[in-house]
Amino acid sequence: MKNVTESNVGSFIVSLSFILLAACSKDNQQKNNIDDATVVTATGDINSKLNEFRQLLGDQLNTTPGAVGGRREINWDGVPDEMLSQKLPLNFFNPTDPAAPAGNQRGLKYSAAGNFQVSKTNFAEVNAAASGEFSSFSGDKSFANISSNLWDVEFEVPGQTVPAKVKGFGIVFSDVDLAKSVSLEFFNGEKNLGKYFVPAKEGSNFSFLGVYFKDEPITRIRVAHDGQLDKGQNDISNNGLADLVTMDNFLYNEPVKK
């Protein structure tokens, strides 16, 4: 009986250890799972959902530095024609030179990965084979990283080189053909807040994804999409291998110091 008892105890200990490990793993998953995220997506007529996300970010639209509260929006139509189809400075929408236009100081910058450009020909000058697939949402200019399909958006206090954080961020995309080909991944420092997929277009050429976190600050967003415009390839809807996309409006609340 003693040997049987020892065997049972050993089995109990092994089972208990497995349960505790599983519980720890579950707890870690729960800690990494952000429950306070409000996700706003839209295809077709996306205007009502855009307005819904704008309300989450803040009623007041800020266009110059020094704002308190409210939100920011970039639609690329303010990029002068002489800078079209050229590599934009990484801080084009947050220059800090005293002579810089105040309207450009919006607290957004992007990573050095790629060649960021604005076009009013749907990037026909970069990829004529795919340009017919794209549309600009507001005005006649749109935005793309033509040479990289994985890049980051970060924030600074508008008009300053001071790292900043936001609560919500969203992008309008053109010509998302596949449900899981385009994503936004959110970070608070090194903490991953989750990856969210942009819905495939339906009823129009536009798709929108915006995510707002009630309690977690956002310090960085990783944008991922399929393929690169400068490869000269066809879009997947025209017998190509990649789901090529462009972008228009960026929406986010007022960046504040970390």
SERO-4910 file (N, C-alpha, C, O; in steps of 0.05 Angstrom, whole numbers):
BEGIN
 pado doro    nc1    nc2    nc3   cac1   cac2   cac3    cc1    cc2    cc3    oc1    oc2    oc3
  Met    A     17    -24      0      0      0      0     17     25      0     10     45    -12
  Lys    A     41     23     13     58     47     15     67     55    -13     67     79    -20
  Asn    A     75     34    -30     84     41    -57     62     53    -74     66     72    -89
  Val    A     37     42    -70     14     53    -85      9     82    -77      4     99    -94
  Thr    A     11     87    -51      7    115    -41     28    134    -52     21    156    -60
  Glu    A     53    126    -52     74    143    -63     70    148    -93     75    171   -102
  Ser    A     61    128   -107     55    131   -135     33    151   -140     34    168   -157
  Asn    A     12    148   -123    -11    167   -126     -3    195   -120    -11    214   -133
  Val    A     14    198    -98     24    225    -91     40    237   -114     37    260   -120
  Gly    A     57    220   -126     74    230   -148     57    239   -171     62    259   -184
  Ser    A     36    223   -178     18    230   -199      4    256   -193      0    273   -211
  Phe    A     -4    258   -168    -19    283   -160     -1    307   -163    -10    328   -172
  Ile    A     25    304   -155     43    327   -157     48    335   -186     47    359   -193
  Val    A     51    314   -204     55    320   -232     31    334   -244     33    354   -258
  Ser    A      7    324   -236    -18    336   -246    -22    364   -236    -30    382   -251
  Leu    A    -15    368   -210    -17    395   -199      2    414   -213     -5    437   -218
  Ser    A     26    405   -218     46    422   -232     36    430   -259     39    453   -267
  Phe    A     24    411   -273     13    417   -300     -9    438   -299    -10    456   -315
  Ile    A    -26    435   -279    -49    453   -275    -38    481   -269    -48    501   -280
  Leu    A    -18    483   -252     -7    509   -244      7    522   -268      4    546   -272
  Leu    A     21    506   -284     34    517   -308     14    527   -328     17    549   -339
  Ala    A     -8    512   -331    -29    520   -350    -42    545   -340    -49    563   -356
  Ala    A    -46    547   -313    -59    571   -302    -41    595   -306    -51    617   -312
  Cys    A    -15    592   -302      4    614   -306      3    624   -335      3    648   -341
  Ser    A      3    604   -353      2    610   -381    -23    626   -388    -23    645   -403
  Lys    A    -46    617   -377    -71    630   -381    -71    658   -371    -81    677   -384
  Asp    A    -59    662   -346    -57    689   -335    -41    707   -352    -48    730   -357
  Asn    A    -18    697   -363     -2    713   -380    -17    722   -405    -15    744   -414
  Gln    A    -32    703   -417    -48    710   -440    -68    731   -433    -73    749   -449
  Gln    A    -80    729   -410   -100    749   -402    -87    777   -398    -99    797   -404
  Lys    A    -63    777   -387    -50    803   -383    -42    816   -409    -42    840   -412
  Asn    A    -37    799   -430    -29    810   -456    -53    816   -473    -50    828   -495
  Asn    A    -76    808   -464   -101    812   -480   -115    837   -470   -125    838   -448
  Ile    A   -115    858   -487   -126    884   -478   -156    884   -481   -166    883   -504
  Asp    A   -170    886   -459   -199    884   -459   -212    911   -464   -236    912   -469
  Asp    A   -197    933   -462   -210    959   -463   -208    971   -491   -213    995   -495
  Ala    A   -202    955   -512   -199    966   -539   -226    969   -552   -243    950   -551
  Thr    A   -231    992   -564   -255    996   -581   -246    995   -609   -230   1012   -618
  Val    A   -255    976   -625   -247    972   -652   -269    982   -671   -292    973   -669
  Val    A   -262   1000   -689   -281   1011   -708   -271   1003   -736   -250   1011   -744
  Thr    A   -288    988   -751   -281    980   -778   -304    988   -797   -327    990   -789
  Ala    A   -297    991   -823   -318    998   -842   -308    992   -870   -284    994   -876
  Thr    A   -327    985   -887   -323    984   -916   -348    996   -929   -367   1004   -916
  Gly    A   -347    999   -956   -369   1012   -969   -370   1041   -963   -349   1055   -966
  Asp    A   -392   1051   -953   -394   1079   -944   -382   1081   -916   -396   1074   -897
  Ile    A   -358   1089   -914   -344   1088   -888   -348   1114   -872   -337   1116   -850
  Asn    A   -362   1134   -882   -363   1160   -869   -375   1159   -841   -365   1172   -823
  Ser    A   -396   1144   -837   -409   1143   -811   -390   1131   -790   -389   1140   -767
  Lys    A   -375   1111   -798   -356   1098   -779   -332   1116   -774   -321   1117   -752
  Leu    A   -324   1131   -795   -303   1151   -791   -311   1171   -770   -296   1178   -752
  Asn    A   -336   1181   -773   -346   1201   -754   -348   1189   -726   -343   1203   -706
  Glu    A   -356   1164   -724   -357   1151   -698   -329   1150   -685   -327   1154   -661
  Phe    A   -309   1144   -701   -282   1143   -690   -272   1170   -683   -258   1174   -663
  Arg    A   -279   1190   -699   -271   1218   -692   -283   1226   -665   -269   1240   -650
  Gln    A   -307   1218   -659   -319   1224   -633   -304   1211   -610   -301   1223   -589
  Leu    A   -294   1187   -615   -277   1174   -594   -252   1190   -589   -243   1193   -566
  Leu    A   -240   1199   -611   -214   1214   -609   -218   1241   -596   -201   1250   -581
  Gly    A   -240   1255   -603   -245   1282   -592   -257   1300   -613   -250   1299   -637
  Asp    A   -277   1315   -605   -292   1332   -624   -274   1353   -638   -277   1359   -662
  Gln    A   -256   1364   -623   -240   1387   -633   -218   1377   -652   -203   1360   -645
  Leu    A   -218   1388   -677   -197   1381   -696   -174   1401   -694   -178   1425   -699
  Asn    A   -151   1392   -686   -128   1410   -681   -111   1411   -707   -106   1391   -719
  Thr    A   -102   1435   -714    -86   1439   -738    -60   1453   -733    -44   1455   -751
  Thr    A    -55   1461   -708    -30   1475   -701    -20   1465   -674    -36   1453   -659
  Pro    A      5   1469   -667     16   1460   -641      2   1474   -618    -11   1494   -621
  Gly    A      6   1463   -594     -4   1475   -570    -32   1468   -562    -43   1480   -543
  Ala    A    -45   1449   -575    -72   1442   -569    -73   1425   -544    -54   1411   -537
  Val    A    -96   1426   -531   -101   1408   -508   -126   1392   -514   -148   1404   -519
  Gly    A   -124   1366   -514   -147   1349   -521   -152   1350   -551   -136   1361   -566
  Gly    A   -174   1338   -559   -181   1339   -588   -166   1318   -604   -154   1299   -592
  Arg    A   -166   1321   -630   -155   1301   -648   -140   1314   -671   -141   1338   -676
  Arg    A   -126   1296   -685   -111   1304   -709   -120   1287   -733   -130   1265   -729
  Glu    A   -117   1298   -756   -124   1283   -781   -105   1292   -803   -101   1316   -807
  Ile    A    -95   1273   -817    -77   1278   -840    -90   1266   -865    -97   1242   -865
  Asn    A    -94   1282   -886   -106   1271   -910    -87   1275   -935    -95   1269   -957
  Trp    A    -63   1285   -930    -42   1286   -951    -46   1307   -972    -29   1312   -989
  Asp    A    -70   1320   -972    -75   1340   -993    -59   1366   -989    -57   1382  -1007
  Gly    A    -48   1369   -965    -32   1392   -959     -3   1389   -969     12   1408   -967
  Val    A      4   1366   -979     31   1362   -989     34   1378  -1016     18   1373  -1034
  Pro    A     53   1396  -1018     54   1413  -1043     61   1396  -1067     74   1375  -1065
  Asp    A     52   1405  -1090     56   1390  -1115     85   1384  -1121     92   1364  -1132
  Glu    A    103   1403  -1113    131   1399  -1119    143   1376  -1103    166   1368  -1109
  Met    A    129   1366  -1083    139   1344  -1067    126   1318  -1074    131   1297  -1061
  Leu    A    108   1318  -1093     95   1293  -1101    114   1274  -1115    133   1283  -1128
  Ser    A    110   1249  -1110    127   1228  -1123    156   1231  -1115    174   1222  -1130
  Gln    A    161   1242  -1092    188   1244  -1081    188   1233  -1053    167   1232  -1040
  Lys    A    211   1224  -1044    213   1213  -1017    209   1235   -996    224   1255   -996
  Leu    A    188   1232   -980    182   1252   -960    201   1249   -936    209   1227   -929
  Pro    A    207   1272   -923    222   1270   -897    206   1254   -877    181   1255   -877
  Leu    A    219   1239   -860    206   1223   -840    189   1239   -821    169   1229   -810
  Asn    A    197   1264   -817    182   1282   -799    166   1303   -814    161   1325   -804
  Phe    A    157   1296   -838    143   1316   -854    119   1328   -839    113   1352   -841
  Phe    A    105   1311   -823     83   1321   -807     90   1326   -778     73   1324   -760
  Asn    A    116   1332   -773    124   1344   -748    151   1356   -750    169   1349   -735
  Pro    A    155   1375   -769    181   1389   -770    183   1408   -746    164   1419   -736
  Thr    A    208   1411   -737    212   1427   -712    228   1453   -718    234   1468   -700
  Asp    A    235   1457   -743    249   1482   -750    231   1505   -744    207   1504   -750
  Pro    A    242   1527   -732    225   1550   -726    210   1562   -750    189   1575   -747
  Ala    A    221   1557   -774    209   1568   -798    189   1549   -811    176   1555   -831
  Ala    A    185   1525   -799    167   1505   -810    138   1514   -808    131   1527   -788
  Pro    A    122   1507   -827     93   1514   -826     80   1501   -802     83   1477   -797
  Ala    A     66   1517   -786     52   1506   -762     32   1485   -769     28   1467   -753
  Gly    A     20   1487   -793      0   1467   -801     12   1439   -806     -3   1419   -806
  Asn    A     38   1438   -810     51   1412   -814     60   1399   -787     67   1376   -786
  Gln    A     59   1414   -766     68   1404   -740     46   1390   -725     32   1401   -708
  Arg    A     42   1365   -734     19   1349   -724     27   1325   -707     10   1309   -699
  Gly    A     53   1323   -700     61   1303   -681     64   1275   -691     64   1256   -675
  Leu    A     65   1271   -718     67   1244   -729     92   1241   -744    100   1258   -759
  Lys    A    105   1218   -741    129   1211   -757    128   1181   -763    113   1166   -750
  Tyr    A    143   1173   -783    143   1144   -790    172   1135   -791    191   1150   -793
  Ser    A    175   1108   -791    201   1096   -789    217   1100   -815    206   1108   -835
  Ala    A    243   1095   -813    260   1098   -837    258   1075   -856    271   1075   -877
  Ala    A    241   1055   -850    238   1032   -867    221   1038   -892    197   1039   -890
  Gly    A    234   1044   -914    219   1048   -939    221   1075   -951    236   1092   -941
  Asn    A    205   1080   -971    204   1105   -986    176   1115   -985    158   1104   -999
  Phe    A    171   1135   -969    144   1145   -965    138   1168   -985    153   1187   -987
  Gln    A    117   1165  -1000    110   1184  -1021     80   1190  -1022     64   1175  -1012
  Val    A     75   1213  -1034     47   1222  -1038     43   1226  -1068     61   1236  -1082
  Ser    A     20   1217  -1078     15   1219  -1107    -14   1229  -1112    -31   1225  -1095
  Lys    A    -18   1242  -1134    -45   1249  -1142    -53   1235  -1168    -72   1243  -1182
  Thr    A    -37   1214  -1175    -44   1197  -1199    -47   1169  -1190    -45   1150  -1206
  Asn    A    -53   1164  -1164    -56   1137  -1153    -30   1121  -1159    -32   1096  -1163
  Phe    A     -8   1134  -1158     19   1122  -1161     24   1109  -1188     38   1089  -1190
  Ala    A     11   1121  -1209     16   1111  -1236     45   1115  -1244     56   1099  -1260
  Glu    A     58   1135  -1233     86   1140  -1239    105   1119  -1226    128   1116  -1234
  Val    A     94   1104  -1207    110   1083  -1193    102   1056  -1204    120   1039  -1210
  Asn    A     76   1051  -1208     67   1025  -1217     42   1029  -1234     19   1028  -1224
  Ala    A     46   1033  -1259     23   1038  -1277      5   1014  -1279    -19   1017  -1284
  Ala    A     16    990  -1275      0    965  -1277    -21    963  -1256    -42    951  -1260
  Ala    A    -16    976  -1232    -34    973  -1210    -50    998  -1203    -69    997  -1188
  Ser    A    -42   1021  -1214    -53   1046  -1206    -83   1048  -1210    -97   1062  -1195
  Gly    A    -94   1034  -1230   -123   1034  -1234   -139   1022  -1212   -164   1025  -1212
  Glu    A   -126   1008  -1194   -140    995  -1172   -145   1014  -1148   -161   1008  -1131
  Phe    A   -130   1036  -1148   -130   1053  -1124   -148   1078  -1128   -153   1087  -1150
  Ser    A   -156   1090  -1105   -171   1115  -1105   -162   1131  -1081   -154   1120  -1060
  Ser    A   -164   1158  -1083   -160   1175  -1060   -187   1180  -1047   -207   1183  -1061
  Phe    A   -187   1181  -1021   -212   1183  -1006   -221   1212  -1003   -244   1219  -1008
  Ser    A   -203   1229   -995   -209   1258   -992   -190   1274  -1009   -165   1269  -1008
  Gly    A   -200   1291  -1025   -183   1306  -1044   -173   1287  -1066   -186   1267  -1072
  Asp    A   -150   1294  -1078   -140   1278  -1100   -112   1267  -1095    -99   1258  -1114
  Lys    A   -103   1266  -1070    -77   1256  -1063    -79   1233  -1044    -96   1232  -1026
  Ser    A    -61   1214  -1047    -60   1191  -1029    -31   1185  -1022    -12   1197  -1033
  Phe    A    -27   1166  -1003     -2   1162   -990      6   1132   -992    -12   1115   -992
  Ala    A     31   1126   -995     40   1098   -994     70   1097   -986     85   1115   -991
  Asn    A     77   1075   -974    105   1067   -971    111   1049   -995    103   1025   -994
  Ile    A    124   1059  -1015    126   1045  -1040    146   1022  -1040    146   1005  -1058
  Ser    A    164   1022  -1020    186   1003  -1021    188    985   -997    208    970   -994
  Ser    A    169    986   -979    169    969   -956    140    962   -948    123    979   -949
  Asn    A    135    938   -940    108    930   -931    107    925   -901     87    913   -892
  Leu    A    126    935   -886    126    932   -857    141    957   -846    165    959   -849
  Trp    A    126    975   -833    137   1000   -823    121   1010   -799     99   1001   -794
  Asp    A    133   1029   -785    122   1038   -760    113   1068   -761    126   1084   -775
  Val    A     92   1074   -746     84   1101   -741     90   1107   -712     84   1091   -694
  Glu    A    101   1130   -706    106   1139   -679     97   1168   -675     88   1180   -694
  Phe    A     99   1178   -651     88   1204   -645    107   1221   -629    124   1211   -614
  Glu    A    105   1247   -633    119   1267   -617     99   1289   -610     78   1292   -622
  Val    A    106   1304   -589     90   1328   -583     91   1347   -607    113   1353   -616
  Pro    A     68   1355   -618     69   1372   -642     88   1396   -640     86   1412   -621
  Gly    A    105   1398   -659    124   1420   -660    149   1415   -643    166   1433   -641
  Gln    A    151   1392   -630    174   1386   -613    185   1358   -618    171   1341   -629
  Thr    A    210   1353   -611    222   1327   -614    219   1311   -588    238   1298   -579
  Val    A    196   1313   -575    191   1300   -550    173   1276   -555    151   1279   -565
  Pro    A    182   1252   -548    166   1228   -553    138   1230   -540    136   1240   -517
  Ala    A    118   1221   -554     90   1224   -545     75   1198   -548     84   1179   -559
  Lys    A     51   1199   -537     33   1176   -537      5   1186   -545     -2   1209   -543
  Val    A    -11   1167   -555    -39   1173   -562    -56   1150   -551    -46   1131   -539
  Lys    A    -83   1153   -553   -101   1133   -544   -114   1118   -567   -122   1095   -563
  Gly    A   -116   1130   -590   -128   1117   -613   -115   1125   -639   -104   1147   -642
  Phe    A   -117   1107   -659   -105   1112   -685   -120   1096   -706   -127   1073   -701
  Gly    A   -123   1108   -730   -136   1093   -751   -127   1103   -779   -117   1125   -781
  Ile    A   -131   1086   -799   -123   1093   -827   -145   1085   -846   -158   1064   -842
  Val    A   -150   1101   -866   -167   1094   -889   -149   1081   -911   -129   1094   -919
  Phe    A   -156   1057   -919   -140   1043   -940   -157   1041   -965   -181   1041   -965
  Ser    A   -142   1040   -987   -155   1036  -1014   -147   1009  -1025   -123   1002  -1026
  Asp    A   -167    994  -1034   -163    969  -1049   -152    946  -1032   -134    931  -1041
  Val    A   -163    942  -1008   -157    918   -993   -175    896  -1003   -199    896  -1000
  Asp    A   -163    876  -1017   -178    855  -1029   -182    830  -1011   -201    816  -1014
  Leu    A   -163    826   -993   -163    802   -977   -167    809   -947   -156    829   -938
  Ala    A   -181    793   -933   -189    800   -905   -166    801   -886   -167    816   -867
  Lys    A   -144    787   -890   -122    787   -871    -95    794   -885    -74    784   -877
  Ser    A    -96    811   -904    -71    819   -918    -60    845   -907    -36    851   -912
  Val    A    -76    861   -892    -67    887   -882    -74    888   -852    -96    881   -844
  Ser    A    -55    897   -836    -60    898   -807    -46    922   -794    -27    934   -805
  Leu    A    -57    930   -771    -44    949   -753    -39    935   -727    -57    923   -715
  Glu    A    -14    937   -717     -6    925   -692      2    947   -673     19    963   -680
  Phe    A     -9    947   -649     -6    969   -631     13    962   -608     12    939   -598
  Phe    A     29    981   -599     48    977   -578     47   1000   -558     43   1023   -565
  Asn    A     52    993   -533     58   1012   -511     86   1006   -502     90    988   -486
  Gly    A    105   1021   -513    133   1013   -509    138    986   -522    133    983   -546
  Glu    A    147    966   -507    152    940   -517    128    922   -513    128    899   -522
  Lys    A    107    931   -499     83    915   -494     66    915   -519     57    936   -529
  Asn    A     60    891   -528     43    888   -552     13    889   -543      4    873   -527
  Leu    A     -1    908   -554    -29    912   -548    -48    897   -567    -72    897   -562
  Gly    A    -37    885   -587    -54    869   -605    -51    877   -634    -45    900   -641
  Lys    A    -56    857   -652    -56    861   -681    -85    860   -690   -100    842   -683
  Tyr    A    -92    879   -707   -120    881   -717   -119    882   -748   -103    897   -759
  Phe    A   -137    867   -761   -137    866   -790   -157    885   -802   -179    889   -792
  Val    A   -149    896   -824   -166    915   -840   -185    899   -856   -177    880   -870
  Pro    A   -211    905   -856   -230    889   -871   -226    893   -901   -218    914   -911
  Ala    A   -232    872   -916   -231    873   -945   -253    892   -955   -275    893   -943
  Lys    A   -247    906   -977   -267    925   -988   -292    911   -996   -292    888  -1005
  Glu    A   -314    926   -993   -341    915  -1001   -359    939  -1005   -366    953   -986
  Gly    A   -368    943  -1029   -387    965  -1035   -373    991  -1043   -386   1009  -1053
  Ser    A   -347    993  -1039   -331   1016  -1048   -302   1007  -1049   -296    984  -1043
  Asn    A   -284   1024  -1056   -256   1017  -1057   -242   1022  -1030   -218   1018  -1028
  Phe    A   -257   1030  -1009   -245   1038   -984   -251   1019   -961   -272   1008   -959
  Ser    A   -231   1017   -944   -233   1002   -918   -222   1020   -896   -202   1034   -901
  Phe    A   -233   1018   -873   -223   1033   -850   -220   1015   -826   -236    998   -820
  Leu    A   -198   1020   -812   -193   1008   -786   -183   1029   -766   -163   1042   -772
  Gly    A   -196   1031   -744   -187   1048   -722   -190   1034   -695   -210   1020   -691
  Val    A   -171   1037   -678   -171   1024   -652   -166   1045   -630   -147   1060   -632
  Tyr    A   -183   1045   -610   -180   1064   -587   -178   1048   -562   -194   1030   -556
  Phe    A   -158   1055   -545   -153   1041   -520   -161   1060   -497   -151   1083   -495
  Lys    A   -178   1051   -480   -187   1068   -457   -165   1073   -437   -162   1095   -428
  Asp    A   -150   1052   -430   -131   1054   -408   -102   1051   -417    -84   1058   -402
  Glu    A    -97   1040   -440    -70   1036   -450    -61   1058   -469    -75   1063   -488
  Pro    A    -38   1070   -464    -27   1089   -484    -15   1074   -508     -5   1052   -505
  Ile    A    -16   1087   -531     -3   1076   -555     22   1093   -561     20   1118   -563
  Thr    A     45   1080   -563     69   1095   -570     79   1089   -598     95   1103   -609
  Arg    A     69   1067   -609     78   1058   -636     57   1040   -649     44   1025   -635
  Ile    A     55   1043   -675     37   1025   -691     54   1014   -714     67   1028   -728
  Arg    A     52    987   -717     66    974   -739     45    969   -761     25    955   -757
  Val    A     51    980   -784     33    977   -807     44    954   -825     68    955   -833
  Ala    A     28    935   -832     36    913   -849     17    910   -872     -8    909   -868
  His    A     27    907   -896     10    902   -919     25    885   -939     50    882   -937
  Asp    A     11    875   -959     22    855   -977     34    868  -1002     20    882  -1016
  Gly    A     59    863  -1007     72    872  -1031     81    901  -1030     76    915  -1011
  Gln    A     97    909  -1051    108    936  -1053    102    947  -1081    105    934  -1101
  Leu    A     94    972  -1081     87    985  -1107    110    987  -1126    107    984  -1150
  Asp    A    134    991  -1115    157    995  -1133    167    970  -1146    187    971  -1161
  Lys    A    155    947  -1140    162    923  -1154    150    921  -1182    158    903  -1198
  Gly    A    131    938  -1188    119    938  -1215    100    915  -1220     94    910  -1243
  Gln    A     92    902  -1199     75    878  -1202     45    885  -1204     37    907  -1195
  Asn    A     30    868  -1215      1    871  -1215    -11    866  -1188      0    852  -1171
  Asp    A    -34    878  -1183    -50    873  -1159    -62    845  -1161    -65    834  -1183
  Ile    A    -69    834  -1138    -80    807  -1138   -106    805  -1153   -113    784  -1164
  Ser    A   -121    827  -1154   -146    827  -1169   -142    829  -1199   -161    828  -1215
  Asn    A   -116    832  -1208   -110    832  -1236    -89    811  -1242    -70    816  -1257
  Asn    A    -93    788  -1230    -75    765  -1234    -47    768  -1223    -28    755  -1231
  Gly    A    -44    787  -1204    -18    790  -1190    -17    772  -1166    -36    757  -1159
  Leu    A      6    773  -1152     11    755  -1129      7    770  -1103      7    757  -1081
  Ala    A      4    797  -1103      3    812  -1079    -22    829  -1078    -32    839  -1098
  Asp    A    -32    833  -1053    -55    851  -1049    -44    879  -1044    -41    887  -1021
  Leu    A    -39    894  -1065    -27    920  -1063    -48    940  -1053    -71    939  -1060
  Val    A    -39    959  -1036    -57    979  -1025    -44   1007  -1024    -19   1009  -1025
  Thr    A    -60   1027  -1023    -51   1054  -1016    -67   1064   -992    -86   1050   -983
  Met    A    -61   1088   -982    -74   1098   -959    -82   1127   -963    -71   1141   -980
  Asp    A   -101   1136   -946   -108   1164   -946   -109   1174   -917    -88   1175   -904
  Asn    A   -131   1180   -906   -133   1194   -880   -121   1178   -858   -126   1154   -855
  Phe    A   -104   1191   -842    -94   1181   -816   -109   1197   -794   -110   1221   -796
  Leu    A   -120   1183   -774   -134   1196   -753   -123   1187   -726   -117   1163   -722
  Tyr    A   -119   1206   -708   -109   1200   -681   -115   1223   -662   -119   1246   -671
  Asn    A   -115   1217   -636   -121   1239   -618    -95   1255   -612    -73   1247   -621
  Glu    A    -98   1278   -599    -75   1296   -594    -52   1281   -580    -56   1271   -558
  Pro    A    -28   1280   -593     -6   1267   -579      3   1283   -555      5   1308   -556
  Val    A      8   1269   -533     17   1282   -508     43   1268   -499     48   1245   -506
  Lys    A     58   1282   -484     84   1272   -475     81   1246   -460     63   1243   -444
  Lys    A    100   1227   -465     99   1201   -452    102   1205   -421    101   1185   -407
***
